[in-house]
Amino acid sequence: MRTTEALDREWRVEHEHSAAGAAAVTRWSDREPDLYGLADLGDALDCRHDPDRGPAVLAALARLAPTEELAARTLLQALLPGLVHMALRRFADDPDAVEDITAVAWERIRTYPATRPGSVAANVIVDVRKRYQAQRTVSSPEKFPVAELGAAPSAEEVALGRLTVEELVAAAHAGFISDNALGLILRTRLDDVPLRQVAAERDEDEHALTCVRWRAERRLRQHLGAVA
């Protein structure tokens, strides 16, 4: 809970009614009309309680999030109660769940597909739960051996071999895989850079990246089956 307390304190002190936040909201409203009339980031956050305006404001923030860090931070603050509830309710056995889930949520928010339909809040919560559960799984090799994820040639790799780079990019833009997963696939599959090297460059866990790549390639295989 120290993580959420720190985030709440940072929000109140640095963002909620800051001049920089007010200027950002004004600038964003030129691109996102659903933000028009909001005074600052605090106003944007308060809209989450409005059933009529809230979903549109969150969707606007999600579209801005990949390139506007303040928009991403506002969306994270809006979703924080739901993330904490999920961590405490579903993953109470893990004392680091809140911190880890918050980190996963930040990554998801910064890579959220602009064209994805449905509720932003629900989509992010579901995505974070799945990704966090996958990370928990690969951290226990006896339950989910890494060898199973990286076996070659897997059905996922066979499917991947049928896609061009342009088709991979299009799949990412359509929301089938994240931009993060796209970059990982391009580097490790097409450029043949070892996954261990990519993990070291990113300062991330190799097993977690293995799972990210495996899940993305599985989505691509399913996508190929759907359009075949």
ROKOL-831675 format. One record per residue (C-alpha): x negated, y negated, z. Coordinates in steps of 0.25 Angstrom, whole numbers, plus 5000, padded with zeros to 4 digits. Layout:
// ROKOL-831675
XYZ...
This chain:
// ROKOL-831675
500050005000498849915001498849904986500249854985500049754996498849704989499649694976500749624983499849524990499149494976500449474970500949374980499649294981499149304966500249324957501749304962501849154961500449124955500249014944499549114935500749204936501749094933500949054921500849194916502349214917502649094909501649134898502249274898503649224896503249184882503049324879504049384888505349304889505849394900504849324909505349184905505749104917504949174928504049074936502949174940502549314942503349314955504649284947504249404937504049494949505449454955506149494942505949644945507149634954508049574943508749694936509049604924507749534922506749624929506549734919506249634908505249554916504549684920504549724905503949594901502849604912502549744907502349694893501449584898500649684907499649744898499049604895499549514906498949564920499849474928501049534921500549674924500349624939501749574940502349704934501449784944501949704956503449724951503249874950502449884963503549924972503950034963502550084962502350084977503750154979503250264969501950284975502450294989503650384985503050484975501550484979501550464994500550574995499450484988498950364997498450294985499750304976500150164977498750114973498650214962500050194957499850044957498550064948499250154938500450054938499449934934498850014923500250054918500749914918499549864911499849964899501349964899501849974885502549844881503649924873503950024883505550024886506150044899505949984913504549944915504549964930505150104928504150144917502950094925503350164937503550294929502250284922501450254934502050374942501750464930500250414929500050414944500550554945499650594933498450534940498850614953498950744945497550734938496950694951497250844955496550934945497151054951498551004948498250944934496850994929496150884920495750994911497151014907497250864903495950864895496051004888495750994873496351004864497650974871499050954865498850804868497550794861498050864849499250764848498250644850497450694838498650664829498750524833497950404827497450294835498550204830499550304834498950314848499050164849500450164845500750274855500250174866500950054861502250144861502050174875501750324874500350304880499750194888498650104882497750154893497950294888497850254873496450194876496050324884496450414873495750334862494450334870494450474875495150544863494750464851493450394855493050524863492650454875492550544887493750524897492750524908492050404902493350324900493650354914492350304919492450174910493850144916493450184930494650284930494850424934494550524923495650624927496650504927496250464913496350604908497750614913498050474906497550524893498250664894499650604897499450504886499050614876500250694881501150574878500550564864500850704861502250684865502350564857501850644845502850754847503950644848503550584834503250714827
